[in-house]
Amino acid sequence: MIGKLDCFAIAPKITMAYKMKKMRGQLRKIKEDHESFKFTYDNSSLINVHQFPDPRETTSNVIESLIIGRDRDMMNALSLLSKNDNNKEDTIVLPICGLGGIGKTTLAQLVFNDAKFKDYDHRVWVYVSQVFDLKKIGNSIISQLLEKGSENLDTLQLISQRLKHLLEDKKTLLVLDDLWEADNSQLNQLKLMLNVSSKMQVLVTTRNIDIARKFCTVEPYMLDLLDNDMCWRIIKQNSGFESRSDKEQVEPVGQKIARKCGGLPLAAQALGFLLSGMDLSDWKAMCNSDIWDEPFSDSTVLPSLKLSYNTLTPYLRLCFAYCGIFPKGHNISKDALIQQWISLGFIEPSNNFSAIQLGEKYVRQFLGMSFLQHSKWCMIVNIMVVHFHFQSACVSWIYLDAPSQSFQAL
């Protein structure tokens, strides 16, 4: 029986390896065709997509009494802003960085609504999103600064001049939520546009540490995962636990479920809503299942994480998918992982960099996006572990992704 179970466990990984090998061949063929026929990418068809409202758009509103586990982070962020507020000539830019669903926006909302900023001349909240538009950002700031009406200036020069006029010598807190843009030129233009007052403080949320370091004037604040107790408190809050008559029986089961959240508040919240109204037997069934294979995982948590995955190039997606063959919590040597990527042909060919250099770059990018994390059990820098939720999702994503990448042969 044990042998059969082992075979069944290994079979999907063998199939996955075969599909990845086929996909690698398809990637090479697409690259060769691209170079032979000199294809160019035309994004004009995407213009209309930008006109639709973004369901992920955020606001500054928050019910502080419902937020669990971020008091210390809020105090740290406030301290960093205050510490750098003295003897400065330029605008302060403090990034909050971390995994999708970890609570970056929530922390920014807590800071935005703190009493410290109530007497500021201006407080402005801008949702940036993956569709980066400098003019839209500038006009959004201006419209919130004006007491009446709004303006829609059509050049960056006019926007910069208007911002300087409105913000000069004004104490201002600006939050730029959900920044994805990684282009140095675009980030520099944004930085210049905002550098209009020494009394201005900018709080930025982003998933990518590289973006944070390019844009910041203050060392990025890395938001940590919550502990299991905090996740359990969030589950209780969202599942109606306190109104149950069987709390004593449910609590130990719920505490085990909380460990499956991997420290993500978004995951704990989603689980809490799912468990609401369920009886004890349902809680036990959920506890004994692989939660991230359940249907609910596609509705809230994984789409949030998949936004990060969608920004990867096809070769990076292959390297990431390969990490899915390792067991959960498995420690991976960076050098060994890169060598395995190279031997499988998962590193994109380059005339300028060696395969090892590109592998190092891939690892840095995965670490920056929290796909990989430095192992807690080893102080050596080159030992890593795949993040819990990404390990659960990477195999299924590469399967689902195949058709959209023109890999119909799979």
Secondary structure as UniProt FT lines:
FT   HELIX           2..37
FT   HELIX           44..46
FT   HELIX           48..51
FT   TURN            55..56
FT   HELIX           64..66
FT   HELIX           71..83
FT   TURN            84..85
FT   STRAND          92..97
FT   TURN            100..101
FT   HELIX           104..112
FT   HELIX           115..117
FT   TURN            118..119
FT   STRAND          122..129
FT   HELIX           134..145
FT   HELIX           156..167
FT   TURN            168..169
FT   STRAND          172..179
FT   HELIX           184..194
FT   TURN            198..199
FT   STRAND          200..206
FT   HELIX           209..215
FT   STRAND          221..222
FT   HELIX           228..239
FT   HELIX           241..243
FT   HELIX           247..258
FT   HELIX           259..261
FT   TURN            262..263
FT   HELIX           265..275
FT   TURN            276..277
FT   HELIX           280..288
FT   HELIX           291..293
FT   HELIX           295..298
FT   TURN            299..300
FT   HELIX           301..310
FT   HELIX           314..322
FT   HELIX           323..325
FT   TURN            328..329
FT   STRAND          331..333
FT   HELIX           334..344
FT   HELIX           355..368
FT   TURN            369..370
FT   STRAND          372..374
FT   TURN            376..377
FT   TURN            381..382
FT   STRAND          383..386
FT   HELIX           388..401
FT   HELIX           403..405
FT   TURN            408..409
//
